Amino acid sequence: MQKMFKKFKNMKKVMSVAVMATAIEMSQMANVMAADSSSVTKPLNNLKTLVIAIIGAIGVIILAKNVMEFAQAYQAQDSSTMNSALKGIVAGVMMAGISSVLSILGF
């Protein structure tokens, strides 16, 4: 029985040293990661800028298409197509203006 307690004490010492060593390593790893985070975030920021630019360009195309569709529907006095075109115009404006909205929000 006494041997088991002795083994338990030794295991307790080993585990406490292992836990402390792990904590030290994790804190050092956090410092390294914090100092080097720009290498990770820069490509993500570039990707975010690219995706927002693509969404804005598609929004301009949708806006132009729906403006022309609205003009044709107005000329033909087709109210359902005018309604659909107006919804498309609103969607195009929202997509085209997404970059400015996100910059205002701080993204």
N, C-alpha and C positions, 0 to 999 in steps of 0.2 A: 504494500500500500504506500509505503514511504517512497519507493522508487517512482511510483506514478506521480506523486506530488512533485518530486524533483524534476521529472520530465516535463510536467506542466509548467513549472517555474522557468525552466530553460526555454520551452516553447514560447512562453509569455515574453521573455526577454528578446528572443529572436523576432517575434511578431512585432513588438514595439519598435525595434530597430528598423524593420522592413517598412512599417507604416511611416515612420519619420523620414526614411530615405525616399519613399515614394512622394511624400508631401513636398520635400525639398525639390525633387526632380520636376514635379508638376508646377511649382512656383517658378522655377527657372524656365521651363518650357513656355509658361504663360508670358514671361518677359520677352522671350525670343519671338513668340508669335505676335505680341503687341508691337514690337519694334519692326517686324517684317510684314505687317499686314497690308502695306501699300502694294506689295507685289501680288497679293491676292485680290485686293479690291480694284486695282486699276483695270484689269481685263473685264471685270464685272461691270464697272462703270462705263467702259467702252461699249460693252454689249447692250447695256441699258440705253445708252445714247443712240446706238444703231437701231434698236427695236422701236424706240420712240420716234425716230426719224422716218422709219418705214411706215409706222402707223399714221404719221402726219401726211406722208406722201399719198398713201392710199385714201386718206380722208379727203384730200384735195381732188383726187380723181373721182371719188364718189360724189363730192359736192358738184363738180362740173357736170357730171352725167345727169344728176337729178335736176340741176338748173335747166339744162336743155330739155329734159323730160317734162318739167313743169311748164316751160314755154310752149311746147307742143300740145300739152293737155289744155292749157289756157286758150290756145288758138282754136282747139277743137271743142272747147267748152265741156270737157270730160271731167266731172267733179271727182270721181273715184280715183282717177289717175293723178289729178292735182293733189289730192290728199296723200296719196302714196309718195308722190314726188316731194311734197313738203316734209314728210317724215324722213325721207332720204337726205334732204338738204340739212335738216337738223342733225342727223347722224354724221354727215360729212363735216359739218362745222365742228361738232364735238371731237371727231377724230383729228381734224386738221389743227385744232387748238389744244390738243392734249399736252404738247410740250410746254406751252406757256402756262397751262394750269398746273402742271407738275412742278415747274420752276417756282411758281408762286407758293405752292405748298411746301417747297423745300426739298423736293426729291431731286 
